[in-house]
Amino acid sequence: MNTKAIISLILGSVSLILTSLTLLGLILAIVGFIIGFLSLREIHKTGQKGRGVAIAGLTCNTLAIVIPLMIIIVHLLFLTPADFRLDIS
């Protein structure tokens, strides 16, 4: 079993929980995504087990990156006032 794949899955799980609470979740998700990608390359080259775990880690990390971005986009598009004016008097 590839240890990088396990680390990626753990970071992905933790970052999904922390993404809604702190910026630390986003940082962990980015690090976990990179480790997951590296583990997939390593698994492909060496033939180790753990491909499913690496894909699950990449999926969790991708969700932990995309969900906050989608929330920000929805907030900016639909929840900001359309008639915002800077009134200097």
Sequence and secondary structure as in RCSB ss.txt:
>XXXX:A:sequence
MNTKAIISLILGSVSLILTSLTLLGLILAIVGFIIGFLSLREIHKTGQKGRGVAIAGLTCNTLAIVIPLMIIIVH
LLFLTPADFRLDIS
>XXXX:A:secstr
  HHHHHHHHHHHHHHHHHTT THHHHHHHHHHHHHHHHHHHHHHH  S HHHHHHHHHHHHHHHHHHHHHHHHH
HHHSS TT      
